[in-house]
Amino acid sequence: MDGLPQLAAGLAGAVAGFWFPAVQHGLYREPAFREDPAVGGRLFALRAFTMPAGALVAALAFRSGHPGGMQPFLTAGFCLLLVAVSSTDFDRRRIPNVLVYPGILAALAAAPLWQDRSTWDVLLGGAAGLAAAALLLLLGGLAGAAARSRETAFGIGDAKLILLIGLLTGWPAVMTALLIGILLAGVVAAVLILLRGRGATYSYGPYLAAGAVIVLLWFDRFG
């Protein structure tokens, strides 16, 4: 019976991962994207990511030894939100405001409920995330200008995501989450450049989200 909550959470995460890619087109602002749901191979590819990812993060949030109370529910819910954000970014290179803005509000509301970080830690993490986002936007703009390109890997959606990550992980764990995300993105970028050349583009958000998920699930090691 000890593993029943973990099994139930994993099943719920898998169901959410199956459902979300079929409806995520309705979250985009662009009419062309809203009218083009994922079907066929595209839907299969998205579900191949969201189903196992959703099941894994939800099950790990309820694993034995993890803090009790509301914390497993908060961890699972926010990790599933980060999986959803990754799915939309993989699909359309978009991080919908209807996901990230409610996520920011929910992170603020949840600040007093965490057992292993204070409300002050959460607010400091949000401030650090905001500063990091501004710096990365500036660097991305400068890199784009140097390359004479309007297309940059890091956009305003990623900046909003970093603010959310700061509020979820708090200070100083936000720095570890961002470092992991940036390193993961750097590895992917290097591989794509080797395979496709310097013109290759990719989504930054899923790797930032992965860094946040790792810190949230193993907060005792990074907090």
ABEGO torsion letter per residue (X at the ends): XAAAAAAAAAAAAAAAAAAAAAAAAAABABAAAAABBBBEAAAAAAAAAAAAAAAAAAAAAABBGBBBEAAAAAAAAAAAAAAAAAAAAAAAGBBBAAAAAAAAAAAAAAAAABAABBAAAAAAAAAAAAAAAAAAAAAAAAAAAAAGBABBABBAAAAAAAAAAAAAAEOAAAAAAAAAAAAAAAAAAAAAAAAAEAABBBBAAAAAAAAAAAAAABAAAAX
